[in-house]
Amino acid sequence: MNTKLLARATAMAMLSLSIIWLLAACAQGPAIVEVTRLVDREVTAAAPADSADPAATAPLPTPAATIVTVTVVATTVVEVTPRPLGSEERPVQLLFPPVANTAVIMQRGESLAQALETTTGANFAISIPDDEATAVDLLCSAPADTIAFISAAAYTIASERCGAQAALVARGDDDLTWETGMIVTRAGGGINELADLEGKRWVVADTGSLANDLYFRAILAEAGITPGEIITAPEDSSALLALRDGEADFATAVFVPPLMPFARPWVFGETDPEEWRVLGISPTRSPIGYVVVAGDPENGGYRLRDARSRLFDTTADIFDVTRILTLSAPIPRETVVVGADFPFALARQTVAALVEFAASETCQTSLCSADLYGWTGLEPADDAIYDPIRFITDTLDLEAADLWSETD
């Protein structure tokens, strides 16, 4: 085959391949095109008829080129540009696990959605997953679209699983963003330190509670202390009465710090849980119903608020016959969690708007009301405050499923 023919065939093949790529770029799906390419083969050239050389009569291989047309299927992937987050077609999803009636949450959550839309200009939609496990799944499957209002335990799971971020933590009506439990023993019962709990009877009301049960199980396990019989009580008051009556050696219940004289702060880890005992005065009931020591805090006294105060009217000696041995670490309250890929600028706007809304009267009559979340505000959350929960799960070797009973 001469050089011109070979060059021409090569050019045709290159042109055909160019067409394939052009069609592939424009196609919306599979396209069938014809491709022309060169195929080398051998042809036989006959020897001259007048040749006397026998070898000259043998066929000679001569390269040739054949133009072959084949069919090729070219497939392209068409990318669809997603709607911007916050548009009507793609609103930000606010996830509220069903801590109350679904219809109630939807109705009261609308005021929050409207407030956020007014402040940020984005659209928000209230969503209620079946439970916290589902909320975590949604946070992880749509990390650019979701903000969840979940428990501290659920946050630690979402953080580990898909990098979700804690933005805000709720403040309760006690003005605390955390809750803690206490180990209470009988005064003069010979239990003065954790090691003395070895083999002792333990009465606990809220099994599965991070602050009142699981944290204490973890610190006892870490110290190599094995309690004896574990007794379950219906609620804190019953557990404390069982302790008082000698049916158990120690009890765990809710601890709320006392209000200090002249608005002096009670600081976890620094202020003694029962600092008021230095006065040597037993608690009394104030005219307006509080349990106080040496009068109201504004007058230099203490107001007691731990679980024992609920028993004061029927069991006035409960503070005299019991002592606090130790407290659990602070366990954060409900947490506003942002998906790992949520846009930073919109997250910053939304978080600021959430803080403003939580401090408003509108929130106090909707989501923040005492019969729903009972929040008095939202404060910035630091991931380090969730370390006590990680200590529990690591020490007790718990899985996520072990925490849902406490958080659901």
Buried (B, 14 or more C-beta within 10 A) or exposed (E): EEEEEBEEBEEBBEEBBEBBEEBBEEBEEEBEBEBBBEEEEEEEEEBEEEEEEEEEEEEEEEEBBEEEEEEBEBEBEEEEEEEEBBEEEBBBBBBBBBBBEEEBBBEBBBBBBEBBBEBBEBBBBBBBBEBBBBBBBBBBEBBBBBBBBBBBBBBBBBBEBBEBBBBBBBBBEBEBBBBBBBBBBBEEBEBEEBEBBEEBBBBBBBBBBBBBBBBBBBBBBEEEBEBEEEBEBEEBBBBBBBBBEEBBBBBBBBBBBBBBBEEEEBEEEEBEBBBBBEEEBEBBEEEEEBBBBBBBBEEEBBBBBBBBBBBBEEBBEBBEBBBBBBBBBBBBBBBBBBBBBBBEEBBEBBBEBBBBBBBBEBBBEBBBBEEBBBBBBBEEBEEEBBEBBEBBBEBBEBEBEBBBEBBB
